[in-house]
Amino acid sequence: MNLNFQINSLLKKFETGDKIESYNELEKIFKKNKSNNLLRYNLAVIQQKLNLNKEARLNYNYLIKNENNIKAMINLYNMDIIEGKYYDALNTIESILKIKEIEGVNKDKAFVLYKLNRIEDSKKICLFYLKKNNKDVSALSIIGQCYFHERNFAEAVKIFENILEIDPKNLSALNSLGRTYDEKREKIQAEKYYLKALKLNSSSFHVLNNIAGFYREELNYDKAIKYYQKALIINPNNAYIYNNLSKIYFDLGNHKEALKNSIKALQMKKNDGDIQKTISFIYLKDHEFKKGWNYFEGRLDLDDYVKKNEYVQKLNSKLYRFNTINNKKGSFLVVREQGVGDEILYSSMYGDLLNNIENIIIECDSRLLNLFRRSFPKYAEKFVEIGNITNNNEKFNKIDFVLYAGSLGRYFRNNIDDFKKDSFINLDKKNVEDMESRTSVYKKKFKIGLSWKSFNNRYALDKSLNLEDFKNIFSISDCDIFNLQYGDVEAEIDIFNNKSNNKILSIKDLDLYNDFENIGSLLKTLDIFITISNSTAHLAGALGVKTILIKPENYALFHYWNQKNNKTPWYSSVELVDKKSFFKNSNFLKNFLNL
């Protein structure tokens, strides 16, 4: 029988009949005809379709090495894109473009550049093609993704809607609109577009992955697991899906299943920061701190972390990643984490660090500088404002090692007894006395502080509450309730106070965003502080103020609030209450105050 006829028959059988059987037959033929590169290419294509990626890669690389096979190159970089190997994909794309200028490959380059956070380079390629054809859907789609990446959601929506005007059944645009509205936390719109996309193609890996993530955040775990499992059937070698499943099992408290899925994901993608972060959260919640901190370092490689830290490449050139820390020769610079709340939290380890390392400088938010200098008076000169070193090349060049504040846990918090039981931030006594004098005019038995919003975070809405949610607290007549909510909330307070007998009291001229000294002083005058997860909650915990913290749902929790019980080892004065318990138990505050 003619070899080409055999191959074509088996390829047809693969598409219409038993895929495994036809693949096995084709492989037998190939073993006898290894010099036939067309046969090798077809075999690799089938291997790719069967998710036998390792075997497909071997064959594609052989064809690339021996004959610069462009089709093999294109298939290879598409595999890399699916598996998130964007640098490898870019290298292959560049090799193709040196051989031949291909429009589709150039657009794929734009997509990969977007994935690598090279947004302007990506846009430049797309704009080149849009000047030739302003209805070029693929170029529009990538520019829309770039706007999404920049969190310019209004422009992203315009682009994706424009695509749907050109092509009403464009799967990518429907999926992208779902993602954009999901990121904006406009849940009804997000679900609408996800379901439209799913109706159009129920086997789309990307749509399945995104709608599963959406349902996780809606706490519809059964649907989320179902869609992730469907995605795995289509793409069983995708590490991200296993890690996403791990997050769901972690939310559900099934740590054994969560760890199994994340370890499997890590075996597929060994250096992935998000997978390592997931594993770290599992171990930290189980108080296996040593294991947890080792994996926690993965956060430093996350796109989100990199984007929010302006000097990350510069800092990482001197990053200290050794297992122990001591007074070895060399100078250290400690840089803050992403937010002021985290900075306060991890400052609980500054005393341990300063007692161990002599040649060290700690950069901190200017709002915290005096607090830290007063709290660690012996080492006051060690604290400087953000940018003092990182923004000065001459000073930075004299630094030998850089440490992120969150990385201190691996050296100083390896078991539960390592955590401080007392407050660790000190205030100016005169400021506290002045604040006590200012609040003494309010004569009710209890003074309660209230904070109910979080800002500048994707999960801000999920963390936040409305003033109406605290109506049971305002029904307690013998309490003065003080506003500790930063941000633009004056109108919200006025509306609430107009219809409430028990008013929210605001301290005149107190800057609740910048003046941490006086915010802390007000906190110290309280009998209790009630808050959601925000920076003021961290300040209260660091000061030892009795605090009730209303936790968000698991998917929006940070490791320090995600605990096995109602306490966190980071702050002994903080009591954790989940949202459901808060809404269900209307008397929780009365019980707390022994009323």
N, C-alpha and C positions, 0 to 999 in steps of 0.2 A: 504493500500500500504506500502511496506517495506520502512523504513526511509532512509536507505542507497541508495535505488533505487531512491527515491524522490530527495535526495541531489545531486546524480550524474546526474540526468536528468536536474536539474536546473543549475548545473555548466556547463553542455554541452550547455544548452540554453543561458547562459550568454556569452559563448565564440562565439556562432554562431548566436544568435538572439537578442532579445530585452534585453539589459543589465539592464535597470532600472526595468523593469517588473520582470525579474528573480531575481534580488536583493531583491525587495519588497517581493516576494513570499518566498525567503529563510529566510528573516528576520522574517516573520510570523511563519515559522516552528521553528526558533530558540527561539522565545519567549515561545514556548511550550516545548522546550527541552534545557534549558540553562545549564543543567549539561553535555551535550554532547560536550566535548572539541574539537573533530574533526570538528563538525559542527561550533563551535565558530571560529576555526582557518580558515576554508574555508570562513566564513562570513568576517573575518578580511582581508583576501587576496583580496576579491572582493571590500571591502570598500577602501582598498589601491589603487586598480586599478581605482576606481571611484573618487579618490582624496578626499575621506571622511576620512582624516587622523586622525582627532580627535577621531572618532568612532573606527577606526582601532587600534589606540594606546591603547585605553581602553581594547580592546579584547586581543591584544598581551600582554599587561602588566598583565592581569588576568592569561593568560596561563603561563607566565614566573613565576609569583608569586606562582602559584599552582602546577606547574609540571616541572619547569625549561625547558620549551619547546624551544629547540635550534632553530627550524625553525622559531618560533615567534621572537626569539632574532635576528636572521639574518635579517628578514624582518624589524624589528624595527630599527636596526642600519642603514639599507639601506635607510629607510625613513629619518633618521637623517642626513645622508650624503647628500641626495638630498636637504634637507632644510638648509644645512650648519651648523648643530648642531654637530660639530666634537668632542667636548669634551664628549657629551652624547654618540655619536657613539663609541668612544674609550672605555668608561666605559662598554658598553654592550659587545663589542668585548673581552675585558679583562675577563669578566664574562664567556663568552663562552669558552675561551681558558683554563680557570681553570677547566672546566668540561671535555673538550675534545680538543685535538690538531687537528685542521682542516686547511689544506693547504690554501683553498680559504679564510677562515676567517683571517689567518695570512697575506695574501697578501692585504686583505682589511685593515688590521691594518697598513700596510706599506703605503697605500694610505692616510689614515686618518692622520698618522704622518707627511706625506709630507704636507698635508693641514694645519697642526698645526705648520709648520715651523721647525719641528724636522727632518731635512733633513738627517743627518748622521744616525739616528735611522732607518729611512725609507730605506735608501740605504743598510744598514746592512742586513735587512730582505730579500730584493730583491737579493742581492749578494749570500745569502745562497741558494736560489732556482736556481739561474743562474749557480752556481757551479755544481748542479745536472743536469741542462739542460740549455745550453746556448741559446736555442731557445724558452725559456719560455716567451711568448709574454706579458703576464700580468706583469711579473716582469720587463721586458725591458721597458714597457710602463710607469711604475711608476718611474723607474730610469730616463727615458727621461723627465718626468715631474719635477723631482728634478733638473736636469740640467737647465731646462727652468726657474725654480724658482730662481736658482742661476745666471741667465742671461748668462749662458754658452751655447749660442745658437748654436754654431758650433757642440758641442757634442750632444746637443738635436736633431739636424737635423740628425746626423749620426745614433742615436738610432732609431728614427722614420722611417728613410729610411730602416734600418735593419729589422724592423718589417714588412715593406711592402714587402721586399724580401721573408720573411717567409710566409706572408699572404697578398697578393696584395689587398685584399678587407677589410682590417682591418680599420673599421670606426674610432676608437680612434686615430690611427696613422695619418690618413688623416686629421682629425680635429686638431690634435696637430701640424702637420706641418703648417696648416693654421694659427693657433695661433702664432707659432714661427715666421713665416715670417711676420705676422701682427705686432708683437712686434718689429721686426727689421725694420718695415716700408717698407718692400719690397712688395708693394701692389699687383703687378701682380701675384707673386707667391702665396701670401696669398689667393687671390680670387680663383685661380686655384684649390688649395687643398680644400678650403671650398666647392666649387661647386662639386668637385668629391665626397666629403663626403655626400653632400646633395643628389646627384644623387643615391648614394648607399642606403641612408635611409632618406627620406624626412620628417620623423616623429621624428628624433632624437632631443630631447630637447636641448642637449648641442651644437649640430651643428647649430641649429636655433638661439640659443642665441649668439653664436660667430659670425655667418655671419651677424646677425643684427647689432652687435657692429661694425663690419668692415664697413658696409654700412653707419652707422652713421658718422664714421670718413671720409668717402668718400663724405659726404654731400648728400648722396642719401637717404633722410629721408623717402620717400614713401616706398622704399624697406625695410628699417630698421624697420619701424612700422609694415609692413606686416609680417615680420619674427618674431618679438617679439609677435605679436598677435597669430601667429601659435603656438609659444612656450607656450603661456598661455592656449591655448586649450588643449595641452598635459599635462601641469602642472599648473593648475589655482591657486594653493596655493603658488606659488613661489614669495617671496618678491622681489628678485633681478630683476625679469623681470619687475615688476611694477615700480621699481626704475629706471631701464634702460629706460623705456618708459617716465618717468618723465624727464630724462635728454634730451631726444629728444624734448619734448614739450618745455622745457626750452630753448634749442638751437633755437627753432622756435619762441620764444617770447610769447608762450601761457602759462603764469604763472599759470592761474587758473587750467588748465588741468595737468600741471606739479605737482602742489601742491597736487591735488587730488590723483594722482598716488603714490606720495611719502608718503603721509599720510597713504594710504592703505597699502603700503609696511611696514611702521613703525608699524602699528597695528599687522602685522604678525610677525615682527622681531624687537622687541621694543628697543634693545640695539645696533643695527647695526650702525657702524660708518659711512659707506658709504652713507646709507640712510639719516642719520642726516646731513651729509656734503652737500648732494644735497639740502635738505630743507634749510639749512643755506644760500647757494648760491642764492636761490630764494629770500629769505627775504632780504639779503644784497643788491642784485641788486635793489630791490624795496625800498631800504633805510629804511626798517623796522629793524633797527640795533639791537634793544634789543632782538627781536625774533631770528634774525640771529645768534647772538653770542651764545645764549643758545644752539642752535643746532650745532654750529661750534665746540663745544667741542668734538663732535663725532669723529673728525679727529684723536684724540689721541688714538683711539682704532683700527685704520686701520692697516692692515698688512704692507702696504707700509710705513706708518709712523713708526711703531715699528721696521721694518728692518733697517731703516735709522738712528735710534737713539740708539746708542750702550748701553746707560745706562737706557733705558726706564723703565725696571722693578724696578730698584733702585729708579728712580725719581718718578715713580707713587706711590711708597709706602708713599710718603709725599706730593702728589699732592693736591693743594689747589683748591677746586671746590665750594666754597661758593659764594652766590649771591652778597655780598658786600665785600669791602676790606677797612680796616682802620688800625689805629695804635695800633691794639690789641697786647698784649704781644706775643712775638715770633719773630723769624728771618725768612727772606724770601730769597730764591735763585731764580733768573730769569734765565732761560736757553733759548737759541736761538731756532729758528725754523729750518727747514731743509736746507735752503740755505742762502747765504750771502745777496741776494736780499730781501728775506723776513725779514732778520734780520735788514736791513736798514729801511725797511718800518715800522716795528713794533717799532723801536727805536723812532719813532715820538711820542710814548706814554710814553717814559722813563721819560720825564720831569714831567708829571702828576703823575707818580708813585713815583718818588723820592721826590716830594713835599708832598706826603701823607704818605709815609712809611719811618721810620728812619732806622730800622735794616734790611738792605737789601744789597745783593750782586748781581751784574749782570755779568754773564759770556758772553764773546763775542769772535768772531773770532779775532785772533791776528792782522789781517790786519786792523781791525776797532778800535782797542783799543785806539790808540792816538786820532783818530777822535772823539770818544765818550767822552774821557776825556776832550778834548778841548771844545766840544760842551756843556758839562754839567760841567763846571769848579768847581762849588760849591760842586759837588758830585764825583769829579774825582777818589777818592780812592775807590768808590763803584764798579768800573769796573775792572774785572780781565779776564785773558785769559781762553778760554775753557779748562776744565779739572782741573783748579785750585781747585775747590771744588768737582766736580763730580768724579774726579779721586783720591781723597784723602779721605779715609773713616773717618779719624779722624775729618777732617773739615766738611765733609758731615753730620756726626752724630750730630753736633752742630746746624744744620739747622732744623727748625721746619716745614717750608712749601716750596714747589716748585711750581713755576708758569712758564708755557711756555709763551714766548713773545706774541704769537698770542692770548692768552687768556686774555690779557690786554684790548682788545676791549670791552668786556662785562662790564668793570668798567669805561672806560674813553671815549668810542665812541658810545654813545647810541642815538645820534641824529646828524643831519648834521652839526649843529652849534658847535659840540664838536671837529671837525676836524681843524687842524692848517692851516691857510691860507699862512703862511710864511715858508721860509726855516728853517730847524732845525739842520743842520750839518754845523759846522764852520771849515774853513781851516786855516792853518798857512799863515799869510799875506805875509811873505817873500817868501814862496814857490810860491804863486800866482804871485807875482811880478816877480820872476825869470822866471816863465813860460810865462808871458806876454812879457818879454824881448826876450825869445827864439822864440816866434811866431811872434814877431814884424818884423822880416825879410821878412815875407810874406805880400805883400802889396795890395792884392786885397781887394775889398770893404767889402766882407762878409767872415767870418770864420765859416765853417760848420764842425761839427763832424759826423762821420758815424760809426755805428755798425750794423752788419747784420746777426750775427749768435748766436745761443744758443747751449750749449753743455750739456752732462751728464744728459739728460732727455729723457724720451720716446717720448715726443712731440718736441724734439729739431728741427727735420727736418721740422715739421709743422710750427714752429715759424720762422725758418730761411729763409733768402732770398739769392739770388745770386747778385754779384756786377752788373751783366748785368741788373738786375731789377731797378737799380738806374740811368739808362742812361740819363733820363730827368734832373736829378739833375746835372750830369756832363756836360750837355749841357749849363748850366748857366756859362757864361765866367768870370763873376766878382766875383768868389767864390774860396777861398782856402779850400780844403776838407781834413780834418785830420782823420787819422785812429784811431779809438777807439775800435777796435775789438780785444779782447784777443784770445788766442789760436793759433794754427799753421795755419796761413793764409798768410804767406809771399809769398809762390809760387803763390797763387791765386791773390794777389795784383800785383806781378810782371807781370803775364800774362795779367792782366787788364791794367796796366799802359803802357805796350808795344803797345797797340792798342788804347789808349785813349789820346786825346789832353790834357784833364784836369786830372792831376795825383792825386792819393791818397798820401798824405804827411804823413810820419811817424816821430814822435819825437824820436830822437836818445836816446838809453839807457832807454827808458820808459817801465817799466814792466807793461803791461796792464792787468795782472792777479793779481799781488800782491800789487803793489804800489798805494793804493787808495788815498793817500795824493796827489801825482802828477797827477794821473788820474783826481781827482777832480779839481786840479789847471788848467789842460788843458780844462776841461769842462767849467770852469768859464771864460775862455778867448773867448769862442765861442759866435757867434750871435745866433746860433741854433744847436741843436743836434738831429740827425735823427737816430732812433734805432728801433730794434725789442724788444720783451720782454726778458730782461736779467738783470744781476745784475748791469751793468753800467747804465741802464735806471733808476733803483732805486736811485743810487747815484746822477744822474743828477736831479731827482725830489726833493731829499732831500736837494740839494744845491740851488734849485730855478732856475736852468738853463732852459731856454726856450727849450722845447723838443717836437718833434713829435714822437709818439710811434705807430708803425704799428702793430696792433693787429693780433694775429693768429685767426683761426676759433674758433667758440664758444666752441667746445669740448676741446680745448687746453688752454682755458682762465682761469686765476685765478680770484678770486672774485674782486680784486682791480682794474683790467683792464676791467672787464665785467660790463659795466655801461649803463644806459639808454640813455646817450648822449655822446658827445666827451670829457667829463671831468671826472676826478676821484677825489673824495673828499680827497684822500691821498696826492696828489701833485697838487698844484694850477698851476704850470708852465707847466704841461704836457698836450698836446693835443693828443687825441686818434683818430687814423685813421684805419679803417678796411682794410684788404688786397685788397678787391674788389675796394674800393674807391681809394686806393693808385695806383693801376694799371690803373684804369679808368681815373683818373684826373691827367693828365700829368703836369698841371700847378699849382698843389696845393702848391708847395714850393714857386713859384714866387708870388702867392697870399699872402702867409704867410710873405714873405719878402717885400711885396709891390713893386715888380718889374714891 
